[in-house]
C-alpha cells in the first residue's frame, strides 16, 4: 500500500485524504525524528544557504534547535493540516477528540497497486474502525 502525504497542489487534481491521523500523542517524537534530518531542516535541503545555517541555533544547543524546528516549521504545518481536515478528524475520532486534535497528518491512498479494504485500514488505523463499517 502506498500513500501520498497532503499537499496544496491543485493540478492535476487536489489532494483528498483517505486517512487523517492525530499526531498529538507523538508530536514530540515526530520533532525528535525530524531533528535528526539535519541537512533537510537545519541546512535547508535543496533550498539551503549559508545565511540560513548561520541564522540557526548552533548544533550543540539541541533543545534550542528543536524549539526552532517546532516553532518555525512544524507547529504551524501540522496544526494547519488538523484544521483543514477537522471534519475528517471528527468523523474518525468522534466529536470530542476530533475537535480537540491540535496536530495531524493527512494521507491519500495511491491509485497504483493494491488498495486496502476498509477492514485493512481499520487494522492499520484503529480509530478508523469506527467509520469503516458505516
C-alpha positions in Angstrom: 0.0 0.0 0.0 1.3 3.4 -0.9 0.1 6.7 0.4 0.6 10.4 -0.5 1.2 13.0 2.1 -1.0 16.0 2.0 0.0 19.0 -0.2 -1.5 22.1 -1.5 -1.3 21.3 -5.2 -4.5 21.7 -7.3 -3.2 20.1 -10.6 -3.6 17.5 -11.8 -6.2 17.2 -9.0 -6.4 18.4 -5.4 -5.4 16.2 -2.6 -8.3 14.3 -1.0 -7.4 12.5 2.2 -8.4 8.9 2.9 -6.8 8.9 6.4 -6.2 11.8 8.8 -4.1 10.9 11.8 -3.7 12.8 15.0 -0.1 13.5 16.0 -0.9 14.9 19.4 0.3 11.9 21.3 3.5 11.6 19.3 4.3 15.1 18.3 7.5 15.4 20.4 8.7 12.1 18.9 8.0 13.4 15.4 10.1 16.5 16.2 12.9 14.3 17.6 12.9 12.3 14.4 12.8 15.4 12.1 15.6 16.9 14.1 17.8 14.0 13.0 17.4 15.1 9.4 19.9 17.9 9.8 20.6 18.5 6.1 16.9 18.8 5.3 15.8 21.2 8.0 18.9 23.0 9.5 20.8 23.3 6.3 17.7 23.9 4.2 17.9 20.9 1.8 17.9 21.9 -1.8 16.9 25.5 -0.8 19.7 25.8 1.8 22.1 28.7 2.1 25.0 29.8 4.2 22.8 32.6 5.6 20.2 30.0 6.8 22.8 27.9 8.5 24.4 31.0 10.3 20.9 32.2 11.4 20.1 28.9 13.3 20.9 27.9 16.9 24.2 26.1 17.0 24.2 22.3 16.6 25.5 21.8 20.2 22.3 23.5 21.5 19.9 20.7 20.8 16.9 22.0 22.9 17.0 25.4 21.2 17.3 23.8 17.8 14.3 21.6 18.4 12.4 24.6 19.6 13.3 26.5 16.4 12.3 23.5 14.3 9.0 23.2 16.1 8.1 26.9 16.1 9.4 27.9 12.7 8.1 25.0 10.7 6.1 22.1 12.2 3.8 23.6 14.8 2.0 25.6 12.1 2.3 23.0 9.4 0.7 20.2 11.4 -1.8 22.5 13.0 -2.9 23.7 9.5 -3.5 20.1 8.5 -5.6 19.4 11.6 -7.7 22.5 10.9 -8.0 21.8 7.1 -9.3 18.3 7.8 -11.2 18.9 11.0 -14.4 17.3 9.7 -12.5 14.1 8.9 -10.9 14.1 12.4 -14.3 14.5 13.9 -15.7 11.7 11.7 -12.9 9.3 12.6 -12.1 10.2 16.2 -15.6 11.3 17.3 -16.7 14.9 18.1 -14.9 15.4 21.4 -11.5 14.1 20.4 -11.7 15.2 16.8 -12.4 18.8 17.7 -9.5 18.8 20.2 -6.8 17.4 17.9 -4.0 20.0 17.6 -1.6 18.4 15.1 -2.4 16.0 12.3 -1.1 14.4 9.1 -3.3 13.5 6.2 -2.7 10.8 3.6 -4.3 9.8 0.3 -4.1 6.2 -0.9 -2.1 5.9 -4.1 -4.0 4.9 -7.1 -1.3 2.4 -8.1 -1.1 -1.1 -6.7 -3.5 -2.8 -4.4 -5.9 -0.7 -2.4 -6.6 -1.8 1.1 -10.1 -2.5 2.2 -11.9 -0.6 5.0 -11.2 -3.6 7.3 -7.4 -3.4 6.5 -7.4 0.3 7.1 -9.1 -0.3 10.4 -6.3 -2.7 11.4 -3.7 -0.1 10.5 -5.5 2.8 11.9 -7.7 1.7 14.9 -9.6 5.0 15.1 -10.8 4.3 11.5 -12.7 1.2 12.7 -15.5 3.5 13.9 -16.3 4.5 10.4 -15.1 1.5 8.4 -18.4 -0.2 8.5 -20.7 2.8 8.1 
